[in-house]
């Protein structure tokens, strides 16, 4: 099941493609492709990982954050989208 996209993602024409149950690829007209991954921690919420792949290379860079209080998958997706906005879009 795909997460709901925030309004600002639709405004920037960011497309979402599922990779797995808790991973999506994000594609935008003026940005390189990115992947967002959520990983369930041991009863302690989720870890958000953002992978970037620069154009023309196979090297991936990882930014990760483990916020507290993300017990629900829906909340974790919203946090992950905001993490992407702060690290990439802005």
N, CA, C and O atoms as a DFTB+ gen file, in Angstrom:
360 C
 N C O
     1  1       0.834      -1.177       0.000
     2  2       0.000       0.000       0.000
     3  2       0.884       1.247       0.000
     4  3       1.771       1.382       0.842
     5  1       0.642       2.144      -0.933
     6  2       1.431       3.360      -1.046
     7  2       1.019       4.384       0.009
     8  3      -0.167       4.517       0.313
     9  1       1.981       5.099       0.565
    10  2       1.641       6.148       1.525
    11  2       1.017       7.345       0.820
    12  3       1.203       7.539      -0.381
    13  1       0.283       8.137       1.573
    14  2      -0.301       9.360       1.021
    15  2       0.787      10.411       0.845
    16  3       1.594      10.648       1.744
    17  1       0.796      11.031      -0.318
    18  2       1.788      12.063      -0.597
    19  2       1.362      13.387       0.014
    20  3       0.189      13.753      -0.062
    21  1       2.291      14.106       0.617
    22  2       1.971      15.447       1.089
    23  2       1.686      16.371      -0.099
    24  3       2.130      16.116      -1.219
    25  1       0.948      17.432       0.160
    26  2       0.562      18.373      -0.888
    27  2       1.772      18.964      -1.599
    28  3       1.755      19.119      -2.820
    29  1       2.825      19.296      -0.850
    30  2       3.992      19.937      -1.457
    31  2       4.679      19.018      -2.472
    32  3       5.322      19.507      -3.401
    33  1       4.555      17.697      -2.310
    34  2       5.161      16.767      -3.278
    35  2       4.412      16.814      -4.598
    36  3       5.029      16.765      -5.662
    37  1       3.111      16.907      -4.545
    38  2       2.320      17.015      -5.780
    39  2       2.610      18.339      -6.482
    40  3       2.676      18.389      -7.710
    41  1       2.782      19.411      -5.706
    42  2       3.107      20.707      -6.305
    43  2       4.426      20.660      -7.058
    44  3       4.561      21.309      -8.095
    45  1       5.386      19.920      -6.572
    46  2       6.715      19.840      -7.190
    47  2       6.826      18.689      -8.191
    48  3       7.916      18.381      -8.673
    49  1       5.699      18.060      -8.498
    50  2       5.608      16.987      -9.493
    51  2       6.504      15.807      -9.151
    52  3       7.092      15.196     -10.044
    53  1       6.613      15.484      -7.879
    54  2       7.420      14.338      -7.434
    55  2       6.571      13.090      -7.570
    56  3       5.460      13.020      -7.044
    57  1       7.099      12.112      -8.277
    58  2       6.411      10.841      -8.499
    59  2       6.966       9.794      -7.539
    60  3       8.158       9.784      -7.231
    61  1       6.106       8.937      -7.086
    62  2       6.465       7.903      -6.127
    63  2       6.280       6.539      -6.775
    64  3       5.223       6.265      -7.342
    65  1       7.295       5.677      -6.700
    66  2       7.215       4.309      -7.213
    67  2       7.567       3.356      -6.090
    68  3       8.609       3.515      -5.456
    69  1       6.717       2.360      -5.826
    70  2       7.024       1.419      -4.747
    71  2       8.215       0.526      -5.103
    72  3       8.352       0.075      -6.240
    73  1       9.065       0.283      -4.119
    74  2      10.184      -0.648      -4.272
    75  2       9.902      -1.905      -3.461
    76  3      10.243      -3.012      -3.876
    77  1       9.293      -1.727      -2.329
    78  2       8.938      -2.819      -1.434
    79  2       7.839      -2.343      -0.508
    80  3       7.209      -1.316      -0.762
    81  1       7.603      -3.085       0.570
    82  2       6.553      -2.701       1.507
    83  2       6.871      -1.404       2.232
    84  3       5.968      -0.622       2.528
    85  1       8.139      -1.168       2.520
    86  2       8.525       0.033       3.260
    87  2       9.634       0.794       2.554
    88  3      10.522       1.349       3.201
    89  1       9.585       0.821       1.233
    90  2      10.579       1.568       0.457
    91  2       9.929       2.106      -0.812
    92  3       9.119       1.435      -1.451
    93  1      10.307       3.338      -1.161
    94  2       9.781       3.966      -2.368
    95  2      10.900       4.703      -3.090
    96  3      11.871       5.145      -2.476
    97  1      10.746       4.827      -4.401
    98  2      11.640       5.644      -5.214
    99  2      10.908       6.956      -5.480
   100  3       9.716       6.969      -5.788
   101  1      11.649       8.058      -5.354
   102  2      11.086       9.383      -5.593
   103  2      11.773       9.991      -6.800
   104  3      13.001      10.045      -6.866
   105  1      10.972      10.449      -7.757
   106  2      11.511      11.039      -8.979
   107  2      10.859      12.388      -9.195
   108  3       9.636      12.527      -9.150
   109  1      11.705      13.382      -9.432
   110  2      11.227      14.744      -9.663
   111  2      11.872      15.284     -10.933
   112  3      12.940      14.821     -11.332
   113  1      11.223      16.273     -11.577
   114  2      11.765      16.790     -12.839
   115  2      13.179      17.359     -12.746
   116  3      13.966      17.164     -13.672
   117  1      13.529      18.053     -11.668
   118  2      14.825      18.727     -11.596
   119  2      15.732      18.188     -10.503
   120  3      16.672      18.867     -10.090
   121  1      15.468      16.989     -10.033
   122  2      16.270      16.385      -8.974
   123  2      16.706      14.991      -9.393
   124  3      16.009      14.343     -10.174
   125  1      17.851      14.507      -8.890
   126  2      18.209      13.110      -9.151
   127  2      17.247      12.179      -8.411
   128  3      16.568      12.602      -7.476
   129  1      17.192      10.948      -8.819
   130  2      16.329       9.966      -8.165
   131  2      16.815       9.697      -6.740
   132  3      18.013       9.711      -6.458
   133  1      15.868       9.456      -5.872
   134  2      16.163       9.152      -4.477
   135  2      15.319       7.956      -4.054
   136  3      14.283       7.663      -4.649
   137  1      15.778       7.284      -3.029
   138  2      15.010       6.193      -2.439
   139  2      14.840       6.466      -0.953
   140  3      15.791       6.831      -0.262
   141  1      13.606       6.283      -0.469
   142  2      13.308       6.389       0.950
   143  2      13.005       4.996       1.474
   144  3      12.200       4.268       0.894
   145  1      13.645       4.633       2.559
   146  2      13.435       3.325       3.175
   147  2      13.072       3.508       4.636
   148  3      13.666       4.333       5.330
   149  1      12.105       2.748       5.101
   150  2      11.761       2.700       6.517
   151  2      12.122       1.313       7.027
   152  3      11.846       0.307       6.373
   153  1      12.740       1.269       8.198
   154  2      13.087      -0.021       8.798
   155  2      12.505      -0.065      10.195
   156  3      12.736       0.836      11.002
   157  1      11.749      -1.113      10.479
   158  2      11.135      -1.295      11.788
   159  2      12.201      -1.670      12.799
   160  3      12.961      -2.617      12.597
   161  1      12.249      -0.920      13.885
   162  2      13.171      -1.225      14.970
   163  2      12.486      -2.157      15.962
   164  3      11.273      -2.355      15.882
   165  1      13.215      -2.711      16.861
   166  2      12.672      -3.651      17.849
   167  2      11.700      -2.963      18.797
   168  3      12.075      -2.550      19.894
   169  1      10.450      -2.843      18.365
   170  2       9.421      -2.251      19.190
   171  2       9.657      -0.789      19.523
   172  3       9.035      -0.257      20.442
   173  1      10.539      -0.138      18.798
   174  2      10.917       1.228      19.135
   175  2      10.741       2.160      17.948
   176  3      11.508       3.111      17.800
   177  1       9.761       1.915      17.108
   178  2       9.514       2.795      15.973
   179  2      10.269       2.397      14.724
   180  3      10.557       1.221      14.501
   181  1      10.588       3.398      13.908
   182  2      11.197       3.182      12.598
   183  2      12.462       4.012      12.442
   184  3      12.628       5.047      13.086
   185  1      13.342       3.543      11.582
   186  2      14.497       4.316      11.144
   187  2      14.223       4.736       9.705
   188  3      13.782       3.928       8.888
   189  1      14.484       5.997       9.403
   190  2      14.283       6.545       8.069
   191  2      15.639       6.629       7.381
   192  3      16.585       7.192       7.934
   193  1      15.736       6.073       6.179
   194  2      16.985       6.136       5.411
   195  2      16.684       6.737       4.048
   196  3      15.712       6.367       3.390
   197  1      17.529       7.665       3.637
   198  2      17.393       8.324       2.338
   199  2      18.632       8.008       1.520
   200  3      19.745       8.364       1.904
   201  1      18.440       7.345       0.402
   202  2      19.543       7.019      -0.497
   203  2      19.487       7.951      -1.692
   204  3      18.424       8.156      -2.278
   205  1      20.622       8.510      -2.052
   206  2      20.705       9.332      -3.256
   207  2      21.662       8.663      -4.220
   208  3      22.648       8.049      -3.814
   209  1      21.366       8.786      -5.472
   210  2      22.234       8.212      -6.498
   211  2      22.559       9.304      -7.499
   212  3      21.717       9.647      -8.330
   213  1      23.768       9.859      -7.437
   214  2      24.137      10.923      -8.370
   215  2      24.054      10.434      -9.814
   216  3      24.286       9.259     -10.097
   217  1      23.727      11.336     -10.707
   218  2      23.593      11.010     -12.120
   219  2      24.901      10.447     -12.674
   220  3      25.965      11.033     -12.478
   221  1      24.819       9.327     -13.356
   222  2      25.986       8.743     -14.014
   223  2      26.875       7.888     -13.127
   224  3      27.914       7.414     -13.587
   225  1      26.504       7.679     -11.883
   226  2      27.313       6.835     -11.004
   227  2      26.439       5.766     -10.374
   228  3      25.213       5.870     -10.376
   229  1      27.075       4.747      -9.839
   230  2      26.338       3.716      -9.126
   231  2      26.535       3.841      -7.626
   232  3      26.014       3.036      -6.853
   233  1      27.290       4.853      -7.218
   234  2      27.553       5.054      -5.800
   235  2      26.319       5.641      -5.117
   236  3      25.695       6.570      -5.630
   237  1      25.975       5.088      -3.957
   238  2      24.835       5.591      -3.210
   239  2      25.325       6.216      -1.915
   240  3      26.256       5.715      -1.285
   241  1      24.703       7.293      -1.530
   242  2      24.990       7.957      -0.268
   243  2      23.785       7.779       0.639
   244  3      22.647       7.737       0.172
   245  1      24.036       7.677       1.916
   246  2      22.967       7.400       2.867
   247  2      22.896       8.490       3.914
   248  3      23.908       8.877       4.499
   249  1      21.704       8.974       4.143
   250  2      21.408       9.834       5.275
   251  2      20.371       9.088       6.097
   252  3      19.358       8.649       5.552
   253  1      20.595       8.938       7.366
   254  2      19.644       8.188       8.188
   255  2      19.320       8.957       9.447
   256  3      20.135       9.721       9.963
   257  1      18.126       8.739       9.923
   258  2      17.687       9.368      11.151
   259  2      16.745       8.412      11.860
   260  3      15.926       7.744      11.229
   261  1      16.870       8.355      13.172
   262  2      16.020       7.473      13.969
   263  2      15.250       8.321      14.981
   264  3      15.662       8.456      16.133
   265  1      14.137       8.886      14.540
   266  2      13.367       9.733      15.450
   267  2      12.601       8.900      16.463
   268  3      12.345       7.717      16.239
   269  1      12.244       9.509      17.558
   270  2      11.439       8.801      18.554
   271  2       9.965       9.085      18.297
   272  3       9.612      10.104      17.704
   273  1       9.128       8.190      18.741
   274  2       7.692       8.403      18.655
   275  2       7.064       8.079      17.319
   276  3       5.958       8.543      17.043
   277  1       7.721       7.302      16.481
   278  2       7.122       6.927      15.192
   279  2       6.691       5.467      15.229
   280  3       7.202       4.641      14.473
   281  1       5.766       5.160      16.095
   282  2       5.296       3.792      16.218
   283  2       4.382       3.368      15.082
   284  3       4.302       2.181      14.765
   285  1       3.698       4.310      14.471
   286  2       2.769       4.019      13.379
   287  2       3.469       4.190      12.037
   288  3       4.254       5.121      11.859
   289  1       3.191       3.308      11.107
   290  2       3.798       3.382       9.782
   291  2       3.401       4.670       9.073
   292  3       4.230       5.273       8.391
   293  1       2.159       5.103       9.219
   294  2       1.692       6.335       8.586
   295  2       2.510       7.541       9.063
   296  3       2.904       8.384       8.258
   297  1       2.760       7.618      10.369
   298  2       3.560       8.716      10.922
   299  2       4.998       8.646      10.436
   300  3       5.623       9.676      10.184
   301  1       5.520       7.443      10.306
   302  2       6.891       7.267       9.830
   303  2       7.024       7.740       8.385
   304  3       8.023       8.366       8.032
   305  1       6.025       7.449       7.541
   306  2       6.073       7.913       6.150
   307  2       6.035       9.431       6.096
   308  3       6.786      10.035       5.330
   309  1       5.184      10.056       6.882
   310  2       5.112      11.516       6.874
   311  2       6.427      12.134       7.334
   312  3       6.876      13.139       6.783
   313  1       7.038      11.529       8.344
   314  2       8.337      12.009       8.803
   315  2       9.394      11.824       7.711
   316  3      10.231      12.703       7.502
   317  1       9.358      10.684       7.015
   318  2      10.329      10.402       5.950
   319  2      10.199      11.409       4.810
   320  3      11.210      11.855       4.267
   321  1       8.978      11.771       4.441
   322  2       8.784      12.757       3.379
   323  2       9.312      14.129       3.812
   324  3       9.915      14.845       3.012
   325  1       9.086      14.489       5.062
   326  2       9.601      15.760       5.564
   327  2      11.133      15.732       5.621
   328  3      11.781      16.738       5.331
   329  1      11.709      14.594       5.990
   330  2      13.165      14.413       6.000
   331  2      13.719      14.618       4.585
   332  3      14.731      15.298       4.411
   333  1      13.066      14.039       3.581
   334  2      13.448      14.209       2.183
   335  2      13.356      15.689       1.788
   336  3      14.255      16.208       1.127
   337  1      12.291      16.358       2.184
   338  2      12.122      17.775       1.837
   339  2      13.245      18.623       2.422
   340  3      13.786      19.492       1.739
   341  1      13.594      18.377       3.668
   342  2      14.615      19.178       4.325
   343  2      16.018      18.910       3.773
   344  3      16.827      19.833       3.674
   345  1      16.314      17.660       3.413
   346  2      17.658      17.298       2.960
   347  2      17.868      17.491       1.464
   348  3      18.998      17.708       1.026
   349  1      16.811      17.416       0.678
   350  2      16.976      17.431      -0.785
   351  2      16.297      18.621      -1.451
   352  3      16.933      19.347      -2.214
   353  1      15.038      18.825      -1.177
   354  2      14.238      19.803      -1.909
   355  2      14.624      21.233      -1.538
   356  3      14.742      22.085      -2.419
   357  1      14.821      21.507      -0.261
   358  2      15.117      22.881       0.192
   359  2      16.552      23.240      -0.084
   360  3      16.981      24.351       0.228
